[in-house]
Amino acid sequence: MPTGGAAALMFASTPEKQQAAWKFMKFITDATGATIMVKGSGCMAPNSRPAEDPALLRALYETHPNHMTALRQAPCMTAWYAFPGGEAFQFGDNFINDRITDLRNSRRAALLDRVSDRQHPQENTYDEFRG
């Protein structure tokens, strides 16, 4: 299943700010930072280490097993795809809208077929099966 979600990006331009940003990024993805994030948001931890530690998330997951669903599905996860270029979001929206239109059109066609069958029933359909 494709996954996606939060990301940590660094835009710092000086070495001092880069070092501070990197320290923060390491904290929010380590076991302690992940525990704080999960307890505060309900999001999935970035790794399974907090789930295995009784001092971190293990007790939470034992009392709230639904929070473990995403971690249990981790072996099935794949990367989220993205379309390159500046029109990526428009392409994605168009793709989704095209699929919705296809579904609507196929449902509409099926409904029209049913209406047509009822308005113009075929002659002798019962006789064909009576034998």
C-alpha positions, 0 to 999 in steps of 0.5 A: 500500500502506498504511504505518505505523510509528514516530512522533515525538511531543512531550509537553514542556510547557515551551519549553526541553523543547519546543525540545530535543524538536524538535531531537531530532526533527529529528535522528532524521529528517535524513540523519545520524540516519536513517543511525544508525537504519537501521544499528542497526535495519534499519528504513526511512529516513524519506526517500531522502537517506541512500540517495543519499549514499555517505558515509551509506547508499548503500554499505549498500544497494549491498551489501545490496539487500534493504534498499532494498525499502521505498524502491523501493516508496515511490511506491506507499505511502499513509497508514495508515488509523485508526478514530477514537475510543476503540474504534479498536483494538477495531474493528480487531480485530473487523474482522480477526476477522470476516474470519478467521471469513468465511474459515473459514466459506467453507472449512468450507462448501466442505469440507462440499460436497465431503464431501456430494458423495462421500457422495451421488454423483449418479446417471448423472453419467458417462452425461451426458458419454458421449453 
